[in-house]
Amino acid sequence: MSLPEFSNSQQLQKILISEINSSPQKRITFARYMNLVLYHQQYGYYSSGIVSIGSKGDFFTSSSLGKDFGELLAVQFEQMWQNLACPNPFFLVEMGAGNGELAQDILNFIQNEGSKDFIAALRYIIIERSPALIKLQQELLTPYEQIKLSWQTWSDLAPNTIEGCFFSNELVDALPVHLVTKNHNTLQEIYLDLQDNQLTETVAAISTKKLAQYFELIGIDLADAQYPPNYRTEVNLEALNWLEQVAAKLKRGYVLTIDYGYSADKYYRPARSQGTLQCHYQHRRHYNPYVNLGYQDITAHINFTALERHGELYDLRTIGFTQQGLFLMALGLGDRLNQLSDGKHNLAEIFKRRDALHQLIDPTGLGGFGVLIQGKNLTKQEQELQGLNTPSMF
Ligand SMILES: C[S@@+](CC[C@H](N)C(=O)[O-])C[C@H]1O[C@@H](n2cnc3c(N)ncnc32)[C@H](O)[C@@H]1O
């Protein structure tokens, strides 16, 4: 782990060294490391504004492919509103809005195609951790005359008040994770300490019993003989905190989570002995989180079983778990593909749109993302959602 050449990297390195030196055991967890390099107020990858999402950025998301993804989500949101008997206000809370493109596609579609009553009822709220991204979002999302849009923090939302839907696309994979390993047949944690002033991984007892409780929750035991010695993987405790917060604010309605990930048995397969941690830097994927500090994204896949089981403890019932491709097809993506042959589009446009639509449903790419929908205080009828009208392949 050599000293990085960039200034934000050097600042982060100094901060990390000082934090390690001042901690009682002279080490920090990997989750703390990831939290600093991604979200340090001044130098973190997301907070400093270095983050770049899109075809020319470090990584792209479904909304980078055009407006279809956001528009199809908007179809689902209006149906959720109808399912709840058209409450006014109806809150749509987008968490982790990136460069704001997804919000723009959703809001433009609702403004142009939504029913008058839906538009009047809608309160679109963005909860975003990065100040630099909030600025970008506010520049992009020029005032909508009829739609009420605001940026809020968790503490702005009173408990048990939100009727509507909390949703996120690729938020949970960006939350800091703990790294754990199987050492001498016990669950241990990977920390960072300093050896010759260099950040170095070291293994010791787990920093919190919540890590062991996490494996109990999902029914996985790394001490089992099928897991090889030094098996290493991640635990996203932050995702559980996040879900608890969402459940506490939601009075009635839905939580829609879209991300790449697996159910627990697939995530913690014995053969996946190096976990799922990966980095994105200038549109290349690699596996070294200790380079390009503050200049690269670090992510881990998400464990949908943990979200489902933890959600149950906080009154969130799983309504459905499907793949993005199937979800978007049920919301009308197939019709959009067919409409491309209606003679109204030029050839270049047809190729570009068709490619984007195919990418959104490609089971080996974005189409294979998981879509988890949980609900609180809903009748059986209110749980019937258009996006879940195709059988899940999971
Ligand atoms: C990978 S980006 C996804 C962006 C966007 N949803 C998209 O689909 O393009 C993750 C986003 O989540 C934000 N974020 C991370 N942790 C957050 C938190 N605890 N609360 C709110 N936003 C958060 C990041 O700043 C960033 O905007």
The ligand as an ORCA input file, in Angstrom:
! r2SCAN-3c Opt
* xyz 0 1
  C     -23.780      4.700     -6.145
  S     -24.526      6.225     -5.909
  C     -26.118      5.918     -6.650
  C     -26.724      7.157     -7.223
  C     -28.121      7.082     -7.843
  N     -29.095      6.506     -6.987
  C     -28.122      6.400     -9.184
  O     -28.836      5.425     -9.340
  O     -27.432      6.875    -10.087
  C     -24.839      6.247     -4.161
  C     -25.509      7.508     -3.671
  O     -25.885      7.337     -2.304
  C     -25.458      8.484     -1.543
  N     -25.372      8.055     -0.142
  C     -24.487      7.230      0.425
  N     -24.772      7.028      1.729
  C     -25.898      7.724      1.983
  C     -26.727      7.891      3.133
  N     -26.431      7.301      4.281
  N     -27.820      8.664      3.018
  C     -28.139      9.264      1.849
  N     -27.388      9.156      0.738
  C     -26.293      8.381      0.797
  C     -24.179      8.867     -2.237
  O     -23.734     10.143     -1.891
  C     -24.638      8.746     -3.687
  O     -25.448      9.824     -4.060
*
